[in-house]
Amino acid sequence: MFDIGFPELLLILVIALIVFGPKRLPEIGSAIGKGLREFRQASTALTQELTREIQLDEKPKAEVEQPKSLPPEEVAQPPSLSSEVTEQPQSLSSEVAEQPQSASPEAG
């Protein structure tokens, strides 16, 4: 984050000691520590809340994209058309064969 080495940190502490004095420096350090701790806790809570919201938003999308599969016994099988097509001409030909020849309009 910050490239502060030991010499830079020592310089900052010396300047703070000169500006604030030896009596107020522990109070200021404690206040800065509390502020940083509260900031860290708030940022962690915010990160957790955003992560939870993202997971909740992605969950319904995953359910829509991947439909539940039905067990094999519940899956409707389409009727086979080949058996109906082959049966129809046979029934029509048997009905035509059963009609008497004298019932035709030409015979009258």
PDB file as gemmi writes it, atoms N, CA and C in Angstrom:
CRYST1    1.000    1.000    1.000  90.00  90.00  90.00 P 1                      
ATOM      1  N   MET A   1       0.826  -1.171   0.000  1.00  0.00           N  
ATOM      2  CA  MET A   1       0.000   0.000   0.000  1.00  0.00           C  
ATOM      3  C   MET A   1       0.881   1.249   0.000  1.00  0.00           C  
ATOM      4  N   PHE A   2       1.518   1.530   1.117  1.00  0.00           N  
ATOM      5  CA  PHE A   2       2.458   2.642   1.186  1.00  0.00           C  
ATOM      6  C   PHE A   2       3.843   2.041   1.320  1.00  0.00           C  
ATOM      7  N   ASP A   3       4.801   2.612   0.641  1.00  0.00           N  
ATOM      8  CA  ASP A   3       6.178   2.153   0.776  1.00  0.00           C  
ATOM      9  C   ASP A   3       6.871   2.969   1.863  1.00  0.00           C  
ATOM     10  N   ILE A   4       6.524   2.680   3.106  1.00  0.00           N  
ATOM     11  CA  ILE A   4       7.136   3.391   4.228  1.00  0.00           C  
ATOM     12  C   ILE A   4       8.069   2.409   4.920  1.00  0.00           C  
ATOM     13  N   GLY A   5       9.321   2.732   4.888  1.00  0.00           N  
ATOM     14  CA  GLY A   5      10.317   1.914   5.568  1.00  0.00           C  
ATOM     15  C   GLY A   5      10.526   2.402   6.992  1.00  0.00           C  
ATOM     16  N   PHE A   6      11.493   1.790   7.648  1.00  0.00           N  
ATOM     17  CA  PHE A   6      11.770   2.159   9.037  1.00  0.00           C  
ATOM     18  C   PHE A   6      12.245   3.609   9.155  1.00  0.00           C  
ATOM     19  N   PRO A   7      13.147   4.097   8.276  1.00  0.00           N  
ATOM     20  CA  PRO A   7      13.590   5.501   8.428  1.00  0.00           C  
ATOM     21  C   PRO A   7      12.443   6.508   8.270  1.00  0.00           C  
ATOM     22  N   GLU A   8      11.544   6.253   7.316  1.00  0.00           N  
ATOM     23  CA  GLU A   8      10.418   7.176   7.129  1.00  0.00           C  
ATOM     24  C   GLU A   8       9.478   7.156   8.328  1.00  0.00           C  
ATOM     25  N   LEU A   9       9.229   5.965   8.868  1.00  0.00           N  
ATOM     26  CA  LEU A   9       8.357   5.831  10.036  1.00  0.00           C  
ATOM     27  C   LEU A   9       8.965   6.537  11.243  1.00  0.00           C  
ATOM     28  N   LEU A  10      10.254   6.415  11.428  1.00  0.00           N  
ATOM     29  CA  LEU A  10      10.938   7.077  12.535  1.00  0.00           C  
ATOM     30  C   LEU A  10      10.841   8.595  12.382  1.00  0.00           C  
ATOM     31  N   LEU A  11      10.986   9.101  11.174  1.00  0.00           N  
ATOM     32  CA  LEU A  11      10.885  10.535  10.921  1.00  0.00           C  
ATOM     33  C   LEU A  11       9.469  11.037  11.245  1.00  0.00           C  
ATOM     34  N   ILE A  12       8.435  10.268  10.848  1.00  0.00           N  
ATOM     35  CA  ILE A  12       7.050  10.653  11.146  1.00  0.00           C  
ATOM     36  C   ILE A  12       6.814  10.684  12.649  1.00  0.00           C  
ATOM     37  N   LEU A  13       7.341   9.712  13.393  1.00  0.00           N  
ATOM     38  CA  LEU A  13       7.169   9.680  14.859  1.00  0.00           C  
ATOM     39  C   LEU A  13       7.879  10.850  15.534  1.00  0.00           C  
ATOM     40  N   VAL A  14       9.039  11.219  15.059  1.00  0.00           N  
ATOM     41  CA  VAL A  14       9.766  12.352  15.633  1.00  0.00           C  
ATOM     42  C   VAL A  14       9.002  13.648  15.386  1.00  0.00           C  
ATOM     43  N   ILE A  15       8.482  13.839  14.179  1.00  0.00           N  
ATOM     44  CA  ILE A  15       7.702  15.040  13.877  1.00  0.00           C  
ATOM     45  C   ILE A  15       6.430  15.074  14.725  1.00  0.00           C  
ATOM     46  N   ALA A  16       5.751  13.938  14.879  1.00  0.00           N  
ATOM     47  CA  ALA A  16       4.549  13.891  15.714  1.00  0.00           C  
ATOM     48  C   ALA A  16       4.880  14.201  17.165  1.00  0.00           C  
ATOM     49  N   LEU A  17       6.043  13.721  17.654  1.00  0.00           N  
ATOM     50  CA  LEU A  17       6.459  14.004  19.037  1.00  0.00           C  
ATOM     51  C   LEU A  17       6.719  15.495  19.232  1.00  0.00           C  
ATOM     52  N   ILE A  18       7.315  16.123  18.229  1.00  0.00           N  
ATOM     53  CA  ILE A  18       7.595  17.567  18.321  1.00  0.00           C  
ATOM     54  C   ILE A  18       6.298  18.363  18.260  1.00  0.00           C  
ATOM     55  N   VAL A  19       5.372  17.991  17.362  1.00  0.00           N  
ATOM     56  CA  VAL A  19       4.144  18.755  17.179  1.00  0.00           C  
ATOM     57  C   VAL A  19       3.187  18.564  18.352  1.00  0.00           C  
ATOM     58  N   PHE A  20       2.952  17.339  18.777  1.00  0.00           N  
ATOM     59  CA  PHE A  20       1.927  17.077  19.795  1.00  0.00           C  
ATOM     60  C   PHE A  20       2.487  16.993  21.212  1.00  0.00           C  
ATOM     61  N   GLY A  21       3.735  16.743  21.381  1.00  0.00           N  
ATOM     62  CA  GLY A  21       4.331  16.653  22.715  1.00  0.00           C  
ATOM     63  C   GLY A  21       4.235  15.231  23.259  1.00  0.00           C  
ATOM     64  N   PRO A  22       5.038  14.954  24.283  1.00  0.00           N  
ATOM     65  CA  PRO A  22       5.091  13.593  24.831  1.00  0.00           C  
ATOM     66  C   PRO A  22       3.837  13.188  25.607  1.00  0.00           C  
ATOM     67  N   LYS A  23       3.065  14.148  26.117  1.00  0.00           N  
ATOM     68  CA  LYS A  23       1.876  13.788  26.894  1.00  0.00           C  
ATOM     69  C   LYS A  23       0.689  13.415  26.006  1.00  0.00           C  
ATOM     70  N   ARG A  24       0.534  14.070  24.879  1.00  0.00           N  
ATOM     71  CA  ARG A  24      -0.631  13.820  24.015  1.00  0.00           C  
ATOM     72  C   ARG A  24      -0.371  12.734  22.978  1.00  0.00           C  
ATOM     73  N   LEU A  25       0.870  12.357  22.742  1.00  0.00           N  
ATOM     74  CA  LEU A  25       1.203  11.373  21.709  1.00  0.00           C  
ATOM     75  C   LEU A  25       0.545  10.010  21.976  1.00  0.00           C  
ATOM     76  N   PRO A  26       0.537   9.477  23.213  1.00  0.00           N  
ATOM     77  CA  PRO A  26      -0.164   8.190  23.444  1.00  0.00           C  
ATOM     78  C   PRO A  26      -1.673   8.283  23.201  1.00  0.00           C  
ATOM     79  N   GLU A  27      -2.281   9.410  23.548  1.00  0.00           N  
ATOM     80  CA  GLU A  27      -3.719   9.587  23.307  1.00  0.00           C  
ATOM     81  C   GLU A  27      -4.017   9.581  21.803  1.00  0.00           C  
ATOM     82  N   ILE A  28      -3.184  10.282  21.058  1.00  0.00           N  
ATOM     83  CA  ILE A  28      -3.385  10.360  19.608  1.00  0.00           C  
ATOM     84  C   ILE A  28      -3.159   8.987  18.975  1.00  0.00           C  
ATOM     85  N   GLY A  29      -2.137   8.278  19.418  1.00  0.00           N  
ATOM     86  CA  GLY A  29      -1.875   6.929  18.901  1.00  0.00           C  
ATOM     87  C   GLY A  29      -3.035   5.989  19.178  1.00  0.00           C  
ATOM     88  N   SER A  30      -3.596   6.086  20.370  1.00  0.00           N  
ATOM     89  CA  SER A  30      -4.747   5.248  20.726  1.00  0.00           C  
ATOM     90  C   SER A  30      -5.956   5.594  19.870  1.00  0.00           C  
ATOM     91  N   ALA A  31      -6.193   6.876  19.654  1.00  0.00           N  
ATOM     92  CA  ALA A  31      -7.335   7.301  18.829  1.00  0.00           C  
ATOM     93  C   ALA A  31      -7.155   6.839  17.383  1.00  0.00           C  
ATOM     94  N   ILE A  32      -5.937   6.950  16.858  1.00  0.00           N  
ATOM     95  CA  ILE A  32      -5.682   6.488  15.487  1.00  0.00           C  
ATOM     96  C   ILE A  32      -5.867   4.977  15.393  1.00  0.00           C  
ATOM     97  N   GLY A  33      -5.406   4.237  16.397  1.00  0.00           N  
ATOM     98  CA  GLY A  33      -5.575   2.775  16.417  1.00  0.00           C  
ATOM     99  C   GLY A  33      -7.044   2.374  16.443  1.00  0.00           C  
ATOM    100  N   LYS A  34      -7.841   3.046  17.280  1.00  0.00           N  
ATOM    101  CA  LYS A  34      -9.282   2.756  17.330  1.00  0.00           C  
ATOM    102  C   LYS A  34      -9.958   3.076  16.003  1.00  0.00           C  
ATOM    103  N   GLY A  35      -9.588   4.194  15.409  1.00  0.00           N  
ATOM    104  CA  GLY A  35     -10.173   4.577  14.120  1.00  0.00           C  
ATOM    105  C   GLY A  35      -9.848   3.561  13.026  1.00  0.00           C  
ATOM    106  N   LEU A  36      -8.582   3.115  12.989  1.00  0.00           N  
ATOM    107  CA  LEU A  36      -8.202   2.107  11.992  1.00  0.00           C  
ATOM    108  C   LEU A  36      -8.927   0.778  12.223  1.00  0.00           C  
ATOM    109  N   ARG A  37      -9.086   0.390  13.492  1.00  0.00           N  
ATOM    110  CA  ARG A  37      -9.791  -0.854  13.811  1.00  0.00           C  
ATOM    111  C   ARG A  37     -11.256  -0.783  13.380  1.00  0.00           C  
ATOM    112  N   GLU A  38     -11.923   0.338  13.661  1.00  0.00           N  
ATOM    113  CA  GLU A  38     -13.317   0.499  13.249  1.00  0.00           C  
ATOM    114  C   GLU A  38     -13.458   0.523  11.726  1.00  0.00           C  
ATOM    115  N   PHE A  39     -12.510   1.168  11.061  1.00  0.00           N  
ATOM    116  CA  PHE A  39     -12.544   1.205   9.598  1.00  0.00           C  
ATOM    117  C   PHE A  39     -12.377  -0.202   9.025  1.00  0.00           C  
ATOM    118  N   ARG A  40     -11.453  -0.964   9.582  1.00  0.00           N  
ATOM    119  CA  ARG A  40     -11.227  -2.330   9.110  1.00  0.00           C  
ATOM    120  C   ARG A  40     -12.464  -3.204   9.339  1.00  0.00           C  
ATOM    121  N   GLN A  41     -13.099  -3.061  10.507  1.00  0.00           N  
ATOM    122  CA  GLN A  41     -14.315  -3.837  10.793  1.00  0.00           C  
ATOM    123  C   GLN A  41     -15.447  -3.449   9.838  1.00  0.00           C  
ATOM    124  N   ALA A  42     -15.603  -2.174   9.561  1.00  0.00           N  
ATOM    125  CA  ALA A  42     -16.661  -1.722   8.657  1.00  0.00           C  
ATOM    126  C   ALA A  42     -16.411  -2.202   7.233  1.00  0.00           C  
ATOM    127  N   SER A  43     -15.161  -2.152   6.795  1.00  0.00           N  
ATOM    128  CA  SER A  43     -14.871  -2.621   5.440  1.00  0.00           C  
ATOM    129  C   SER A  43     -15.052  -4.129   5.325  1.00  0.00           C  
ATOM    130  N   THR A  44     -14.731  -4.889   6.366  1.00  0.00           N  
ATOM    131  CA  THR A  44     -14.956  -6.340   6.355  1.00  0.00           C  
ATOM    132  C   THR A  44     -16.449  -6.647   6.312  1.00  0.00           C  
ATOM    133  N   ALA A  45     -17.235  -5.930   7.103  1.00  0.00           N  
ATOM    134  CA  ALA A  45     -18.686  -6.139   7.094  1.00  0.00           C  
ATOM    135  C   ALA A  45     -19.281  -5.795   5.729  1.00  0.00           C  
ATOM    136  N   LEU A  46     -18.809  -4.724   5.118  1.00  0.00           N  
ATOM    137  CA  LEU A  46     -19.304  -4.336   3.800  1.00  0.00           C  
ATOM    138  C   LEU A  46     -18.940  -5.385   2.751  1.00  0.00           C  
ATOM    139  N   THR A  47     -17.718  -5.893   2.823  1.00  0.00           N  
ATOM    140  CA  THR A  47     -17.286  -6.924   1.880  1.00  0.00           C  
ATOM    141  C   THR A  47     -18.125  -8.186   2.030  1.00  0.00           C  
ATOM    142  N   GLN A  48     -18.403  -8.593   3.262  1.00  0.00           N  
ATOM    143  CA  GLN A  48     -19.226  -9.777   3.501  1.00  0.00           C  
ATOM    144  C   GLN A  48     -20.650  -9.570   2.995  1.00  0.00           C  
ATOM    145  N   GLU A  49     -21.208  -8.398   3.204  1.00  0.00           N  
ATOM    146  CA  GLU A  49     -22.572  -8.104   2.748  1.00  0.00           C  
ATOM    147  C   GLU A  49     -22.657  -8.126   1.224  1.00  0.00           C  
ATOM    148  N   LEU A  50     -21.667  -7.522   0.566  1.00  0.00           N  
ATOM    149  CA  LEU A  50     -21.666  -7.528  -0.899  1.00  0.00           C  
ATOM    150  C   LEU A  50     -21.494  -8.938  -1.445  1.00  0.00           C  
ATOM    151  N   THR A  51     -20.649  -9.723  -0.823  1.00  0.00           N  
ATOM    152  CA  THR A  51     -20.456 -11.115  -1.255  1.00  0.00           C  
ATOM    153  C   THR A  51     -21.746 -11.906  -1.096  1.00  0.00           C  
ATOM    154  N   ARG A  52     -22.442 -11.711   0.005  1.00  0.00           N  
ATOM    155  CA  ARG A  52     -23.710 -12.408   0.247  1.00  0.00           C  
ATOM    156  C   ARG A  52     -24.762 -12.003  -0.782  1.00  0.00           C  
ATOM    157  N   GLU A  53     -24.841 -10.711  -1.103  1.00  0.00           N  
ATOM    158  CA  GLU A  53     -25.807 -10.235  -2.094  1.00  0.00           C  
ATOM    159  C   GLU A  53     -25.501 -10.778  -3.486  1.00  0.00           C  
ATOM    160  N   ILE A  54     -24.228 -10.837  -3.829  1.00  0.00           N  
ATOM    161  CA  ILE A  54     -23.847 -11.379  -5.141  1.00  0.00           C  
ATOM    162  C   ILE A  54     -24.222 -12.849  -5.230  1.00  0.00           C  
ATOM    163  N   GLN A  55     -23.992 -13.604  -4.159  1.00  0.00           N  
ATOM    164  CA  GLN A  55     -24.349 -15.023  -4.159  1.00  0.00           C  
ATOM    165  C   GLN A  55     -25.851 -15.214  -4.266  1.00  0.00           C  
ATOM    166  N   LEU A  56     -26.630 -14.366  -3.611  1.00  0.00           N  
ATOM    167  CA  LEU A  56     -28.083 -14.474  -3.697  1.00  0.00           C  
ATOM    168  C   LEU A  56     -28.585 -14.110  -5.092  1.00  0.00           C  
ATOM    169  N   ASP A  57     -27.926 -13.147  -5.743  1.00  0.00           N  
ATOM    170  CA  ASP A  57     -28.318 -12.766  -7.103  1.00  0.00           C  
ATOM    171  C   ASP A  57     -27.963 -13.852  -8.107  1.00  0.00           C  
ATOM    172  N   GLU A  58     -26.859 -14.545  -7.904  1.00  0.00           N  
ATOM    173  CA  GLU A  58     -26.437 -15.582  -8.844  1.00  0.00           C  
ATOM    174  C   GLU A  58     -27.229 -16.866  -8.679  1.00  0.00           C  
ATOM    175  N   LYS A  59     -27.773 -17.118  -7.517  1.00  0.00           N  
ATOM    176  CA  LYS A  59     -28.490 -18.364  -7.260  1.00  0.00           C  
ATOM    177  C   LYS A  59     -29.732 -18.517  -8.135  1.00  0.00           C  
ATOM    178  N   PRO A  60     -30.639 -17.522  -8.242  1.00  0.00           N  
ATOM    179  CA  PRO A  60     -31.796 -17.691  -9.135  1.00  0.00           C  
ATOM    180  C   PRO A  60     -31.396 -17.822 -10.593  1.00  0.00           C  
ATOM    181  N   LYS A  61     -30.341 -17.144 -11.017  1.00  0.00           N  
ATOM    182  CA  LYS A  61     -29.891 -17.258 -12.396  1.00  0.00           C  
ATOM    183  C   LYS A  61     -29.438 -18.673 -12.696  1.00  0.00           C  
ATOM    184  N   ALA A  62     -28.767 -19.300 -11.756  1.00  0.00           N  
ATOM    185  CA  ALA A  62     -28.298 -20.672 -11.955  1.00  0.00           C  
ATOM    186  C   ALA A  62     -29.480 -21.624 -12.036  1.00  0.00           C  
ATOM    187  N   GLU A  63     -30.534 -21.369 -11.256  1.00  0.00           N  
ATOM    188  CA  GLU A  63     -31.712 -22.236 -11.299  1.00  0.00           C  
ATOM    189  C   GLU A  63     -32.446 -22.093 -12.627  1.00  0.00           C  
ATOM    190  N   VAL A  64     -32.476 -20.890 -13.199  1.00  0.00           N  
ATOM    191  CA  VAL A  64     -33.151 -20.672 -14.472  1.00  0.00           C  
ATOM    192  C   VAL A  64     -32.359 -21.300 -15.604  1.00  0.00           C  
ATOM    193  N   GLU A  65     -31.039 -21.166 -15.563  1.00  0.00           N  
ATOM    194  CA  GLU A  65     -30.203 -21.686 -16.638  1.00  0.00           C  
ATOM    195  C   GLU A  65     -30.160 -23.205 -16.646  1.00  0.00           C  
ATOM    196  N   GLN A  66     -30.254 -23.851 -15.501  1.00  0.00           N  
ATOM    197  CA  GLN A  66     -30.179 -25.294 -15.418  1.00  0.00           C  
ATOM    198  C   GLN A  66     -31.516 -25.834 -14.895  1.00  0.00           C  
ATOM    199  N   PRO A  67     -32.449 -26.182 -15.792  1.00  0.00           N  
ATOM    200  CA  PRO A  67     -33.739 -26.692 -15.332  1.00  0.00           C  
ATOM    201  C   PRO A  67     -33.558 -28.050 -14.662  1.00  0.00           C  
ATOM    202  N   LYS A  68     -34.433 -28.313 -13.729  1.00  0.00           N  
ATOM    203  CA  LYS A  68     -34.377 -29.587 -13.020  1.00  0.00           C  
ATOM    204  C   LYS A  68     -34.785 -30.706 -13.972  1.00  0.00           C  
ATOM    205  N   SER A  69     -34.070 -31.799 -13.901  1.00  0.00           N  
ATOM    206  CA  SER A  69     -34.399 -32.928 -14.763  1.00  0.00           C  
ATOM    207  C   SER A  69     -35.454 -33.790 -14.078  1.00  0.00           C  
ATOM    208  N   LEU A  70     -36.390 -34.280 -14.849  1.00  0.00           N  
ATOM    209  CA  LEU A  70     -37.453 -35.119 -14.319  1.00  0.00           C  
ATOM    210  C   LEU A  70     -36.997 -36.567 -14.274  1.00  0.00           C  
ATOM    211  N   PRO A  71     -37.510 -37.344 -13.323  1.00  0.00           N  
ATOM    212  CA  PRO A  71     -37.195 -38.768 -13.318  1.00  0.00           C  
ATOM    213  C   PRO A  71     -37.741 -39.427 -14.582  1.00  0.00           C  
ATOM    214  N   PRO A  72     -37.159 -40.539 -15.028  1.00  0.00           N  
ATOM    215  CA  PRO A  72     -37.585 -41.161 -16.287  1.00  0.00           C  
ATOM    216  C   PRO A  72     -39.062 -41.532 -16.326  1.00  0.00           C  
ATOM    217  N   GLU A  73     -39.660 -41.892 -15.208  1.00  0.00           N  
ATOM    218  CA  GLU A  73     -41.073 -42.284 -15.255  1.00  0.00           C  
ATOM    219  C   GLU A  73     -42.006 -41.096 -15.418  1.00  0.00           C  
ATOM    220  N   GLU A  74     -41.520 -39.866 -15.105  1.00  0.00           N  
ATOM    221  CA  GLU A  74     -42.365 -38.690 -15.243  1.00  0.00           C  
ATOM    222  C   GLU A  74     -42.226 -38.017 -16.600  1.00  0.00           C  
ATOM    223  N   VAL A  75     -41.258 -38.411 -17.371  1.00  0.00           N  
ATOM    224  CA  VAL A  75     -41.054 -37.806 -18.679  1.00  0.00           C  
ATOM    225  C   VAL A  75     -42.085 -38.385 -19.641  1.00  0.00           C  
ATOM    226  N   ALA A  76     -42.839 -37.512 -20.289  1.00  0.00           N  
ATOM    227  CA  ALA A  76     -43.884 -37.958 -21.215  1.00  0.00           C  
ATOM    228  C   ALA A  76     -43.245 -38.420 -22.515  1.00  0.00           C  
ATOM    229  N   GLN A  77     -43.574 -39.596 -22.930  1.00  0.00           N  
ATOM    230  CA  GLN A  77     -43.063 -40.133 -24.189  1.00  0.00           C  
ATOM    231  C   GLN A  77     -44.059 -39.805 -25.295  1.00  0.00           C  
ATOM    232  N   PRO A  78     -43.614 -39.245 -26.402  1.00  0.00           N  
ATOM    233  CA  PRO A  78     -44.535 -38.936 -27.495  1.00  0.00           C  
ATOM    234  C   PRO A  78     -45.014 -40.240 -28.148  1.00  0.00           C  
ATOM    235  N   PRO A  79     -46.266 -40.281 -28.572  1.00  0.00           N  
ATOM    236  CA  PRO A  79     -46.766 -41.502 -29.218  1.00  0.00           C  
ATOM    237  C   PRO A  79     -46.043 -41.713 -30.540  1.00  0.00           C  
ATOM    238  N   SER A  80     -45.829 -42.968 -30.862  1.00  0.00           N  
ATOM    239  CA  SER A  80     -45.123 -43.244 -32.110  1.00  0.00           C  
ATOM    240  C   SER A  80     -46.109 -43.115 -33.261  1.00  0.00           C  
ATOM    241  N   LEU A  81     -45.729 -42.372 -34.239  1.00  0.00           N  
ATOM    242  CA  LEU A  81     -46.595 -42.122 -35.384  1.00  0.00           C  
ATOM    243  C   LEU A  81     -46.520 -43.251 -36.407  1.00  0.00           C  
ATOM    244  N   SER A  82     -45.463 -43.993 -36.407  1.00  0.00           N  
ATOM    245  CA  SER A  82     -45.297 -45.034 -37.416  1.00  0.00           C  
ATOM    246  C   SER A  82     -46.353 -46.133 -37.276  1.00  0.00           C  
ATOM    247  N   SER A  83     -46.751 -46.484 -36.045  1.00  0.00           N  
ATOM    248  CA  SER A  83     -47.763 -47.538 -35.882  1.00  0.00           C  
ATOM    249  C   SER A  83     -49.137 -47.040 -36.326  1.00  0.00           C  
ATOM    250  N   GLU A  84     -49.449 -45.743 -36.077  1.00  0.00           N  
ATOM    251  CA  GLU A  84     -50.745 -45.218 -36.492  1.00  0.00           C  
ATOM    252  C   GLU A  84     -50.844 -45.140 -38.017  1.00  0.00           C  
ATOM    253  N   VAL A  85     -49.774 -44.768 -38.657  1.00  0.00           N  
ATOM    254  CA  VAL A  85     -49.788 -44.636 -40.106  1.00  0.00           C  
ATOM    255  C   VAL A  85     -49.956 -45.999 -40.760  1.00  0.00           C  
ATOM    256  N   THR A  86     -49.310 -47.014 -40.255  1.00  0.00           N  
ATOM    257  CA  THR A  86     -49.415 -48.347 -40.866  1.00  0.00           C  
ATOM    258  C   THR A  86     -50.755 -48.990 -40.567  1.00  0.00           C  
ATOM    259  N   GLU A  87     -51.380 -48.637 -39.423  1.00  0.00           N  
ATOM    260  CA  GLU A  87     -52.667 -49.251 -39.090  1.00  0.00           C  
ATOM    261  C   GLU A  87     -53.807 -48.644 -39.895  1.00  0.00           C  
ATOM    262  N   GLN A  88     -53.767 -47.369 -40.220  1.00  0.00           N  
ATOM    263  CA  GLN A  88     -54.864 -46.720 -40.923  1.00  0.00           C  
ATOM    264  C   GLN A  88     -55.149 -47.331 -42.297  1.00  0.00           C  
ATOM    265  N   PRO A  89     -54.191 -47.514 -43.140  1.00  0.00           N  
ATOM    266  CA  PRO A  89     -54.520 -48.084 -44.449  1.00  0.00           C  
ATOM    267  C   PRO A  89     -55.097 -49.489 -44.335  1.00  0.00           C  
ATOM    268  N   GLN A  90     -54.684 -50.274 -43.374  1.00  0.00           N  
ATOM    269  CA  GLN A  90     -55.232 -51.626 -43.226  1.00  0.00           C  
ATOM    270  C   GLN A  90     -56.696 -51.570 -42.826  1.00  0.00           C  
ATOM    271  N   SER A  91     -57.047 -50.666 -41.912  1.00  0.00           N  
ATOM    272  CA  SER A  91     -58.444 -50.581 -41.495  1.00  0.00           C  
ATOM    273  C   SER A  91     -59.311 -50.044 -42.629  1.00  0.00           C  
ATOM    274  N   LEU A  92     -58.814 -49.116 -43.406  1.00  0.00           N  
ATOM    275  CA  LEU A  92     -59.582 -48.598 -44.535  1.00  0.00           C  
ATOM    276  C   LEU A  92     -59.767 -49.679 -45.607  1.00  0.00           C  
ATOM    277  N   SER A  93     -58.738 -50.444 -45.870  1.00  0.00           N  
ATOM    278  CA  SER A  93     -58.850 -51.486 -46.896  1.00  0.00           C  
ATOM    279  C   SER A  93     -59.797 -52.589 -46.442  1.00  0.00           C  
ATOM    280  N   SER A  94     -59.866 -52.871 -45.124  1.00  0.00           N  
ATOM    281  CA  SER A  94     -60.797 -53.898 -44.653  1.00  0.00           C  
ATOM    282  C   SER A  94     -62.233 -53.378 -44.718  1.00  0.00           C  
ATOM    283  N   GLU A  95     -62.456 -52.065 -44.464  1.00  0.00           N  
ATOM    284  CA  GLU A  95     -63.799 -51.501 -44.573  1.00  0.00           C  
ATOM    285  C   GLU A  95     -64.275 -51.511 -46.021  1.00  0.00           C  
ATOM    286  N   VAL A  96     -63.402 -51.233 -46.941  1.00  0.00           N  
ATOM    287  CA  VAL A  96     -63.751 -51.233 -48.360  1.00  0.00           C  
ATOM    288  C   VAL A  96     -64.068 -52.655 -48.805  1.00  0.00           C  
ATOM    289  N   ALA A  97     -63.353 -53.619 -48.297  1.00  0.00           N  
ATOM    290  CA  ALA A  97     -63.571 -55.013 -48.685  1.00  0.00           C  
ATOM    291  C   ALA A  97     -64.890 -55.535 -48.133  1.00  0.00           C  
ATOM    292  N   GLU A  98     -65.366 -55.019 -46.989  1.00  0.00           N  
ATOM    293  CA  GLU A  98     -66.593 -55.507 -46.373  1.00  0.00           C  
ATOM    294  C   GLU A  98     -67.844 -54.951 -47.034  1.00  0.00           C  
ATOM    295  N   GLN A  99     -67.747 -53.835 -47.755  1.00  0.00           N  
ATOM    296  CA  GLN A  99     -68.930 -53.247 -48.378  1.00  0.00           C  
ATOM    297  C   GLN A  99     -69.430 -54.167 -49.504  1.00  0.00           C  
ATOM    298  N   PRO A 100     -70.745 -54.368 -49.571  1.00  0.00           N  
ATOM    299  CA  PRO A 100     -71.288 -55.214 -50.643  1.00  0.00           C  
ATOM    300  C   PRO A 100     -71.189 -54.503 -51.988  1.00  0.00           C  
ATOM    301  N   GLN A 101     -71.045 -55.252 -53.009  1.00  0.00           N  
ATOM    302  CA  GLN A 101     -70.903 -54.690 -54.350  1.00  0.00           C  
ATOM    303  C   GLN A 101     -72.218 -54.114 -54.861  1.00  0.00           C  
ATOM    304  N   SER A 102     -73.372 -54.606 -54.421  1.00  0.00           N  
ATOM    305  CA  SER A 102     -74.666 -54.146 -54.924  1.00  0.00           C  
ATOM    306  C   SER A 102     -75.045 -52.782 -54.384  1.00  0.00           C  
ATOM    307  N   ALA A 103     -74.372 -52.302 -53.347  1.00  0.00           N  
ATOM    308  CA  ALA A 103     -74.699 -51.019 -52.761  1.00  0.00           C  
ATOM    309  C   ALA A 103     -74.103 -49.869 -53.538  1.00  0.00           C  
ATOM    310  N   SER A 104     -73.374 -50.122 -54.575  1.00  0.00           N  
ATOM    311  CA  SER A 104     -72.766 -49.038 -55.341  1.00  0.00           C  
ATOM    312  C   SER A 104     -73.816 -48.333 -56.173  1.00  0.00           C  
ATOM    313  N   PRO A 105     -73.745 -47.034 -56.406  1.00  0.00           N  
ATOM    314  CA  PRO A 105     -74.766 -46.304 -57.160  1.00  0.00           C  
ATOM    315  C   PRO A 105     -74.787 -46.668 -58.637  1.00  0.00           C  
ATOM    316  N   GLU A 106     -73.757 -47.227 -59.203  1.00  0.00           N  
ATOM    317  CA  GLU A 106     -73.710 -47.570 -60.611  1.00  0.00           C  
ATOM    318  C   GLU A 106     -74.555 -48.821 -60.928  1.00  0.00           C  
ATOM    319  N   ALA A 107     -74.762 -49.669 -59.915  1.00  0.00           N  
ATOM    320  CA  ALA A 107     -75.456 -50.924 -60.141  1.00  0.00           C  
ATOM    321  C   ALA A 107     -76.966 -50.715 -60.252  1.00  0.00           C  
ATOM    322  N   GLY A 108     -77.540 -49.642 -59.899  1.00  0.00           N  
ATOM    323  CA  GLY A 108     -78.944 -49.433 -59.795  1.00  0.00           C  
ATOM    324  C   GLY A 108     -79.692 -49.115 -60.945  1.00  0.00           C  
TER     325      GLY A 108                                                      
END                                                                             
